[in-house]
């Protein structure tokens, strides 16, 4: 294969953006050859915008067309696993938008289908392409920071007014999206949180507030405390109701501290590991010598185009994936644990009880205003 023929399922905001990127020729070795869109008026518009592009009404028609080698799935959250499984069954490579799905139990069959298929499976975790976070991961995984002791992420620059939520009846509903800020805005940070340090929490105690700042069903503010198997702790704070917002990520290890904020990374490196300093020190208020290192010239991040290029290269050349689709379940498991901890008002251990989470989520989906509205419309 010299060129990967791409299809897209779902031509909403993200799908349309991905289509434009592929059609522009920015992705070497890739070509956009077909799309699928359920909305008739959108299909007509797509045909006008991309003359000669095959446009289908259903994903099945797209998958059976013989016009594509790989598919990019940009449908609503609930549809990702089913569409991906169907694509694998049609011998297609698959790249899904984030999140992987709404629950671990619904995503697991997708991962199993990917393994059976032997096809390339990726997820649009475009923030993994950001050289700033790649450097955080490098400093941690190389051992430069030493054993992790604490993590802290304040990510509150997701401000959304009521008008945003009112723009679609499916927005911020359990039946429409399956969650709020954790599932819609924060999948990238939840993924980066575990990806940069190489571990997920052993247990979670979270406090989600539902419709605190806006007239919505789902969470719009979250504060969570986590504990890791090695004894480290972490805090994750997010909201869509705060302005101005903050995006500050700290990772503290035995050899210093990393702080990522405002597009810059600062590394306070200890001259010697803190445990070694403490073992030899005899002065009451002494502290280890620290050197400040500033990384502030990372340059632009290739973002979505970077993930698409990497995915294409994996198909054509066997290049390792930066964001394997199977890893979408990791950040999602943290999100699920935060929801479940709040619903049950207690600690939740990971791996979480998937049946318990699914029952709790389904109860909320059944009561969702969006579901009631859909039923009434029929």
N, C-alpha and C positions, 0 to 999 in steps of 0.2 A: 504494500500500500504506500503510495506516494502522497496522497492527500486524504484527509479525513472529511467525509461528508457529514455535516451537522444538521440535525433537526432540533427544533425547540417546541416544547409543550407548554403552552401558556404564553400569550403575548400581551401581558399587562405591563406594568412599569418596568420590572426587572427583565422580563423576557424581551421586551422591545429594545431595551438598552443592549442586551447581549446580542440581539439580532443585528443591530447597527454596528457593533464591534466586529462581528464575524463578516458582515457584508462589506466592511471597509477594507478588508484585506490585512488588517493589523496582525492577525494570528497566522503566522507562517505555517503552511501545511494544512490549513483548515479552510473549508468553504461552507457557506450556508446554502442548503439545497431544498429544505422543506420546513414548514412550521405547522403547528396545530393550534387552533383557536376556536373555542366553542361559540363565541359571540359573532353573529352573522355580519353586523355592521363593521366590526373590527376586521373580519376576514376581507370584506370589500376594500377597506382602507389599506390593508396589507398588500393586497394585489396591486393597488394603485401605486404604492410606495416601492414595491419590489417586483417589477414586471418579470415574468418568467419563473418566479419562485413558486414551488408547489405549496398550496395552502389547503389543509384538511380541517374537517370539523371535529374529528375525534382522534384520540391518541392511537387507537387501534388501526385506523386507516393509515396514519403516519408510520407506525411500526411495521405494517405489512406492505408498505409501498415499494420497498427495495431501493429507495432513493437516499437512504442515510446509513452511515456506519456507527454514528454516535448520537446520543440525544441529550439535550440540556433541559432538565425539568424545572420549570419556573411557575408551577401551580401553587395554590394555597397550601399551607402547612400539612393539612390532613392528607392531601393527595400524593405527597412525595413517595412514600413506601409502595403503594399500589402501582403507581406509574412506573417506578423503577423496576419492580419485580416483573411487570409485563414486558418492559424493554429488555431485560436480561433473557426472558423466555423467547424473545425474538432475536437473540444473538447480537445485541447491541451493546456498545460501551455506554456508560451512564455517568453524567455529571449532574448532581442535584443542587438546587439552591438551598440555603440554610433556612430554618433548622432542618435536621434530618427528618423530623416528624414531630408529633406532639407528645409521644411517650416512648419509653424504652421498649415496652412490650410490643408496640406497633412497628418500631424500627428494626428490632432484632430479625424478623423474617426477611427484611430487605437485605441485611448483611449476609444472611445465610444464602439467599438467592445469588448474591454477588459472588460469594465463594464458590458456589456450584458452577456458575457460568464461566469463570475464568476470564471474564472481560475486565477492562479497566473501569474502576469505580472511584469517582472523585466527588468532593463536596465544595461548594463555593465559599470556603473560608478564606476570603481574599485578604483578611488582615494578617494571615500567616506570611503573606508576601511583603509586608511592611518591614524594611530592614531594621527599624528600631526594635520591634519585638523579636525579630530573628537574632539580634544581638543579645537581648535579654536571655533568650533560650541558650545561646552559645556560651554565655558567661556562667550560666547555671549548670548545663550539662557537661561542660568541660571541667567542672570542679573548681573554677576560679573563685566562686562565691562560697564554696564550702557547703556543708550540710544546711538545708533550709530550716529556718527557725520560725519565720512568720511571713505571711503575705497580707497585703491590704490593698483593695481596689475600690476607689470611689469613682463611680462612673455615672454622673448625673447630668451630663450635657445632652440629654435626650428630650429636651422640652417639646411638648406637644400640647397645643391649645385644644379646647373643646371642638373647634371647627374641624380639626384633623380627624377626630373620632366620628364626628357627624357626617363626614364625607362618604361613608359606606356603612350600611347597617350591619355588615359582618365584622367590622372593626371592633377590637377590644371586647369580643364576646367569646364565651367558652365554646360554642358551637361553630363560630366562624374562624377563630384563630387558635383556640385551645389554650390561651394564656395571654398575658399582657406584656409588660416590659421585659420579663425574663425570656419569653419565647419570641417576641417580635424584635426588640431593639438589642438585647444583650447576648444573643447566641455567640457573637464574635468574641466578646470579652470572657464569657464562660469557657469557650474553647481555648483562648489564649492563656487563661488562668492555669489550666491544667497542662497545656502544651509547653509553655515556657518553663515550668518547674518539673515536668515529667511525672506528676502524680495527681490523683484526685483525692478528695477528702475521704476519711474513713467514716466520719459522721457529721451531720449538719443540724444546726438549730437555727431556724429562720423565722422571721416575722414579716409576712407579706401583708400589705394593706390594699384592700380591694375598693376601687372607686373612691380613694381618699381625696383626690384633687379634681377628678372629672366624673361626669355622669357615665360610668362604664361598669361592666361586670367584673373585670379582671384586675390584676394587681397593677398599681401605678407607683408603688413605693415598696422597696425591699431592703431589709437589713439582715444579713446572715452571718453567723459565726460558725467556723468549721474547724475540725481537728483532723490532722493527718496521722498516718500510721507511725511515722517517725517521731511523733510528739510535737511537731510544728502546729501552729494555729493560723487561722486566717479570718479576715473580715471582708465581706462584699456588700457594698451599698450602692443602690441605684434607684432612680425615679425618673418619671417623665413630667413631673410637676414643679421642677425647681429651675429658677433662672436668676442669675447666670449659673451655668452648670460647671462641674469639675470633671476632669479625667486624669486621675493620678493613681499610678500603680507602683507599689513598693514591694520589694522582695528582700528580706533580711536573712543573711546566712552567717555562719561562724566566721567568715572572712570579710564581712562588710555589708553594704547596703546598696541596692539598686533603686533608683527612682526614675520612672518614666512619666513625663508630663510636658504638655505644650510642644510635642514633637521632639523633645530632647531627652537624652538619657544621661543620668549622672551616676557614677559608681564611686562610692566612698570605700576604698579598699584598705583593710587593716594590714598593717605591716606583718603581723603574725595572727593566727587564729585566736579568737577571743578565749576559748578554753585554755590555750597554752599560756596566754598572757595572765589570765586569772590564777593559774596554778603557780606561777612564779612570783606574782606581784605581792608586795608587803605594804604598799602605801594606800592609805584609806580612800582617797578620792582620785586615785590615778585612773587613767583609761588608756586603751591601746592607741598607738599612733595610727592615724588614718590619712590616706592620700586621696585627694579628690581628682577624679578623672571625668571630664565632660566629653560626651559624644553628641555633637550637635550638627553634623554635616552628613546625614544619611542620604539625602537626595529624595526624589519622588518615589512613591511606592507604585508598582505596576498593578496593584489591586486586582479587579476582576479579569482584566486582560492577561495578567500574569498567571492566574489560575488556569484560564483557558489555554494559554500557550503551554504551560506545564502538562496539562491533561492531554493535549494534542501530541506533545513530544513523548509522553508515556506510551501512547498508542503506536506512534510511528517508530520510536527508537528505544523503547523500554526505559525511558528516563524515570527515576523514582518520583512518586507523587509527593508534593509538598503537603497536600491535604487529602489523604485517602478517605473515601466515603465511609468506610467502616468506623472511622474515628468520630463521626458525627454523634455517635451514641454516648460519647464520654461527657461532653459539655451538657448534653441533654439530660444525662443521669443526675447531674448536679442541680439543674433546673427543676427536674421532677422531685428531687429530694427536698428542695426549698419549699415547693408547693405543699408536699405531703407533710412536712414538719409543721407548717402553719395550720393546715387543715386539722391535724391531729393534736396540735399544741404540745409537741414533745420532740425529743431528739429522733432523728432518722439515720439509720446506719446504711452505708453503701457496701455492696450492692443493695439497692432498696427492694422492698417487697413489691414486685411489679403488679401482682393481683390487687393488692390494697390500693396502690396508686390508681390503677385503671378504674376500680370501682368508684373511688372518690371523684375522679375526673368525669366519668360517665354520668354520675349524679348531677354534676354541674352542667354538663352538656344538655341533659334532659330538661333542665330548668331554664336553659338559655333563652333570652328574649329573641335572639336571632332564629333559633329553632322554631319557637312558637310562631314567629312571623312567617317563616317558610311554610309551616304546616297550614296556617290560615290562608296563605295565598293559593294553595292548591284547591 
